Structure formats: structure tokens, C-alpha cells
Amino acid sequence: MIEFSGIEFRHVDNRLMSMKLVELGLSGAAMFGPNGEVLQPSDALYKKHVLLARGNFRPVCYSHMDILRSGRERFGADLGENAPATLELAELTLRNLRGDREEVDRADFLARADTLAAVGKTVLISDYFEFHRLASYVARYTRNRAAFVIGAGTLHEIFDERSHAALEGGILEALGRLFRNELTLYVYPLRDPATGALTTVHDFPVNPRLRGLYDHLVAVGAIRALDNYDTRYLGVFSRDVLALIQKGDSDFQRMVPPAVAGVIRERGMFGWRERLAAAS
């Protein structure tokens, strides 16, 4: 970890320094709290249960909040009443932050960080695009239970054999590493904007070669469907919200928490311009 303090460093944003640490390959991951304080993972994760949601958070929408809420409720029920505290993490991968660019857009990164801070989330930036590597990272610092909450569309990445070709054991090795410490994968449904059809754990179109393996993971509870979702937010996608913001359309505020809408408007994030909104 890295942290600057003192009057001479008053203009340094330690969140940006944390991101740069990962971008330069000096650390596989970095973590900071809602107040921007840099966290030492070994301290923050120690003896904690961990619930992690991966997303682009560009910006944070009601759908992101509902994914975390539904995952938190189910994970809490599975752990029981007397379980130790659970740490919620909003994770951004370096690949997601970079996009098609060679370097991370600093303003874009800080905008995502600020909107996550507005809703009180602890942020993890990682260079672990593969879920099994991320699971190993979390297991390094806590022996308690961990769970990832994902959208149904992300199952395609996990069960894509080509993405695990670099491993000697292929997808079997990747899934073995992912679930070896009793990790649970909670899956939020995906609604097709064109047809309205829902993709869930139970009708996910897995490759027939992997159907037996997939069904086994569902049967033993390693992959679990979230059914406590709010139907109002199934059609909220961050790409649509971002498009409204960049057009100066104030309707974007209906799709994000009030605190997020406030910081976007006040600081002109993601290309928002008040004058465009006024003109429209």
C-alpha cells in the first residue's frame, strides 16, 4: 500500500496513488474506504466475511445498489445471526478502468470513486480479471467465508473455456480454485431489454460440455440464484445512464441514488454539463 500525509502532500489524492500502484504492477490490488482513506488489506479483511461485487460503476446506479442489497441479505441469512462482521467491497478491475486506453483516465476513475464514496462503499481496485485469482487474493487475508455477487451475464465469462486456456487444467482448474474455500457465487438475474426475458441461474445457457459440472455447482449451493431482487431496477443499465448524462438529460437522476446524482451535478462528472440540461 502507499499513502502520503502531511501539509506538503495536501493536494495528493491517495485513491489515485492506490490506483497507480496497481497500474504500474507494484501491487495486485489496492483498497480504500468511503472517506478516501487507504486501507491495508490484511487489516481490513482480517477475520471478516467478505461480500464482493464487481462492476464498472460508471456511474453507480440503483441496479448496482440492488445487486449488493440482495446479495447482502442472502449472504447474511446463510451465515446466521451470530456471524462475524461482513465487509462489502465494490471492485473495479484495471482492465475495466483502462478500457481501450493504454492508461487509466484519472478523471474517470475519480468520478467512479466519488460516486461509490457517496453511497458509503469500500473500493477494491485489482488486476485480477480472472475470478479465481480474485478469490485467491481474498482468501489470502481471511479464513472466513467469501461470496461474490454477479449479474447473470457474467456467468458467460466464468464458463468460457477460452478464457482459462492459459491454465494447465483449463476451466476445471479455474473453477476448482474459485470454489475451493467454500466461496459462494450469488447470481442476480439479467433482463433482455428487447424481449424482457430473464436469464437466471436455472436457465443459463451453459455449454452442453459443461452442463454436468454447472448443475453440480448449483446443486451443492456453490452457485445460487438471487430471487429477492427489485423488478424496478432490472432495466437500469449504467451504459444508458451514462448516455443520458453525456447528453445533458436530467432524467438520469431517476436511475441513480440521490447522493450520486448530487455529486455528478455538483462536480460535472462523466461529461455532465448543467447548461445542456437547462437547454433540454
C-alpha positions in Angstrom: 0.0 0.0 0.0 1.0 3.6 -0.4 -0.2 6.7 1.5 1.0 10.3 1.5 0.3 12.6 4.5 1.4 16.0 5.7 0.9 19.6 4.7 3.2 19.3 1.7 1.1 16.5 0.2 -2.3 18.1 0.8 -3.0 18.1 -2.9 -2.2 14.4 -3.4 -5.3 12.1 -3.7 -4.3 8.8 -2.1 -7.0 7.0 -4.1 -5.2 7.9 -7.2 -1.9 6.8 -5.8 -3.5 3.4 -4.9 -4.8 3.0 -8.4 -1.4 3.9 -9.8 0.2 1.3 -7.6 -1.9 -1.4 -9.3 -1.5 0.1 -12.8 2.3 0.0 -12.5 2.3 -3.6 -11.4 3.7 -2.8 -8.0 0.6 -4.4 -6.3 -2.1 -6.8 -7.5 -4.8 -4.9 -5.7 -5.4 -1.8 -3.5 -8.2 -0.8 -1.2 -9.6 2.5 0.2 -12.6 3.4 2.3 -15.6 5.7 1.6 -13.6 8.7 3.1 -10.7 8.1 0.8 -8.5 6.5 3.5 -6.1 3.9 2.1 -6.7 0.5 3.8 -4.2 -2.3 4.4 -6.0 -5.4 3.1 -4.5 -7.6 5.8 -6.1 -5.4 8.4 -9.4 -4.6 6.6 -10.2 -8.3 5.7 -8.8 -10.0 8.9 -11.5 -12.3 10.4 -14.2 -10.7 8.2 -16.7 -12.4 6.0 -16.4 -10.7 2.6 -19.1 -9.9 0.0 -17.7 -8.5 -3.2 -19.5 -7.1 -6.2 -17.6 -6.5 -9.5 -18.9 -3.7 -11.7 -17.9 -0.7 -13.9 -19.8 1.7 -11.6 -19.9 4.3 -14.4 -21.8 5.6 -12.6 -23.3 3.8 -9.6 -26.9 3.0 -10.4 -29.9 1.7 -8.5 -29.3 -1.7 -10.1 -25.8 -1.8 -8.5 -27.3 -1.0 -5.1 -30.0 -3.6 -5.5 -27.4 -6.3 -6.5 -25.4 -5.6 -3.3 -28.6 -5.4 -1.2 -29.9 -8.7 -2.4 -26.5 -10.4 -2.1 -26.1 -9.0 1.4 -29.5 -10.3 2.5 -28.9 -13.8 1.2 -25.3 -14.0 2.5 -26.4 -12.8 5.9 -29.1 -15.4 6.0 -26.7 -18.2 5.0 -24.1 -17.1 7.7 -26.6 -16.9 10.5 -27.3 -14.3 13.2 -24.1 -14.7 15.3 -21.7 -14.5 12.3 -18.7 -12.1 12.4 -19.0 -8.8 10.6 -19.2 -8.8 6.8 -17.1 -6.4 4.7 -18.7 -5.2 1.5 -16.4 -4.4 -1.4 -17.1 -2.7 -4.7 -14.4 -4.0 -7.1 -13.1 -2.3 -10.2 -10.7 -4.2 -12.4 -7.8 -2.4 -14.0 -9.0 -3.8 -17.4 -12.4 -2.2 -16.8 -10.8 1.2 -15.8 -8.5 1.2 -18.8 -11.0 0.3 -21.5 -9.4 0.8 -24.9 -6.8 3.2 -23.5 -3.2 2.4 -22.6 -3.5 4.3 -19.3 -6.4 4.8 -16.9 -8.3 8.1 -17.3 -7.7 9.7 -13.9 -10.8 11.9 -14.0 -13.0 9.0 -15.0 -11.5 6.8 -12.2 -12.0 9.6 -9.5 -15.6 10.1 -10.7 -16.3 6.4 -10.1 -14.6 6.5 -6.8 -16.5 9.6 -5.7 -19.9 8.1 -6.6 -19.1 5.0 -4.7 -18.0 7.1 -1.7 -21.3 8.9 -1.9 -23.1 5.7 -1.1 -20.6 4.6 1.5 -18.8 1.8 -0.3 -15.3 0.5 0.3 -13.5 0.1 -3.1 -11.1 -2.6 -4.2 -9.0 -2.0 -7.4 -7.5 -5.1 -8.7 -5.5 -6.5 -11.6 -7.3 -9.9 -11.1 -9.6 -10.1 -14.1 -10.0 -13.9 -13.6 -12.4 -14.6 -10.7 -10.3 -17.5 -9.4 -7.3 -15.1 -8.9 -9.6 -12.6 -7.1 -10.9 -15.4 -4.9 -7.3 -16.4 -4.0 -6.5 -12.8 -3.1 -9.4 -12.6 -0.7 -8.6 -16.0 0.8 -5.0 -14.8 1.5 -6.3 -12.4 4.2 -9.3 -14.0 5.7 -10.2 -17.6 6.6 -13.9 -16.7 6.9 -16.5 -17.1 4.2 -16.4 -15.1 1.0 -19.1 -14.5 -1.6 -19.2 -12.8 -5.0 -22.4 -11.3 -6.2 -22.6 -11.0 -10.0 -25.1 -10.4 -12.8 -26.2 -13.5 -14.8 -24.3 -12.1 -17.8 -21.0 -12.5 -16.0 -21.5 -16.3 -15.9 -20.5 -16.4 -19.5 -17.1 -15.1 -18.6 -16.7 -17.7 -15.8 -17.8 -20.6 -18.0 -15.9 -19.6 -21.1 -13.3 -22.3 -21.7 -11.2 -20.0 -23.9 -10.6 -17.5 -21.0 -9.0 -20.3 -19.0 -6.8 -21.7 -21.7 -3.6 -20.5 -20.0 -4.2 -22.8 -17.1 -2.8 -26.3 -17.4 -6.1 -27.7 -16.1 -8.2 -25.3 -18.1 -11.7 -24.5 -16.8 -11.7 -27.4 -14.3 -8.6 -25.9 -12.6 -10.1 -22.4 -12.7 -13.4 -23.5 -11.1 -11.5 -25.6 -8.6 -9.5 -22.5 -7.5 -12.6 -20.3 -7.4 -14.7 -22.5 -5.2 -12.1 -24.3 -3.1 -12.6 -22.2 0.1 -16.4 -22.6 0.2 -16.9 -19.4 -1.9 -20.4 -18.8 -2.9 -21.4 -17.1 -6.2 -24.7 -15.3 -5.9 -26.3 -14.5 -9.3 -28.6 -11.6 -10.0 -30.9 -12.1 -13.0 -30.4 -10.3 -16.3 -33.4 -9.0 -18.2 -33.1 -8.7 -22.0 -34.0 -5.1 -22.9 -35.6 -6.2 -26.2 -37.6 -9.2 -25.2 -38.0 -8.8 -21.4 -36.8 -12.4 -20.9 -34.9 -13.1 -17.7 -31.7 -15.1 -17.6 -31.2 -16.7 -14.2 -29.1 -19.5 -12.7 -31.8 -22.0 -13.6 -32.0 -21.2 -17.3 -28.4 -20.0 -18.0 -27.4 -21.4 -21.4 -24.2 -23.2 -20.4 -22.2 -25.1 -23.0 -23.5 -28.7 -23.2 -20.0 -30.0 -22.5 -20.1 -28.2 -19.1 -23.7 -28.8 -18.2 -23.0 -31.6 -15.7 -20.3 -29.6 -13.9 -22.6 -26.5 -13.9 -25.6 -28.4 -12.5 -23.3 -29.9 -9.8 -22.2 -26.5 -8.6 -25.8 -25.3 -8.5 -26.9 -28.5 -6.6 -24.2 -28.1 -3.9 -25.0 -24.4 -3.4 -21.8 -23.0 -4.8 -23.8 -21.1 -7.4 -27.1 -19.6 -6.0 -29.8 -17.7 -7.7 -30.9 -14.4 -6.1 -34.7 -14.2 -6.1 -35.1 -11.2 -3.7 -34.4 -8.6 -6.4 -36.5 -5.5 -7.1 -38.0 -5.7 -10.5 -38.0 -1.9 -10.9 -34.2 -2.0 -11.3 -33.8 -4.8 -13.8 -33.9 -2.4 -16.7 -31.4 0.0 -15.3 -28.0 -0.2 -17.0 -25.1 2.1 -16.3 -24.4 2.5 -20.1 -27.8 4.0 -20.5 -27.4 6.3 -17.5 -24.0 7.4 -18.8 -25.5 8.2 -22.2 -28.2 10.4 -20.6 -25.5 12.2 -18.5 -23.4 13.0 -21.5 -26.4 14.3 -23.4 -27.2 16.6 -20.5 -30.5 14.8 -19.9 -31.6 15.3 -16.2 -33.7 12.1 -16.5 -30.5 10.2 -15.4 -31.4 11.2 -11.8 -34.3 8.7 -11.8 -31.8 5.9 -12.2 -29.2 6.7 -9.5 -29.3 7.3 -5.8 -29.9 11.0 -4.8 -26.4 11.2 -3.3 -24.8 10.0 -6.6 -26.9 12.4 -8.7 -25.8 15.2 -6.4 -22.1 14.7 -6.8 -22.4 14.2 -10.5 -24.2 17.5 -10.9 -22.0 19.5 -8.5 -18.7 18.3 -9.9 -19.7 17.9 -13.6 -18.7 14.2 -13.7 -18.9 11.9 -16.7 -19.3 14.8 -19.0 -22.3 16.3 -17.3 -23.0 19.9 -18.1 -25.7 21.9 -16.3 -26.2 24.2 -19.2 -27.0 21.3 -21.5 -29.6 20.1 -19.0 -31.1 23.6 -18.8 -31.3 23.8 -22.6 -33.0 20.4 -22.9 
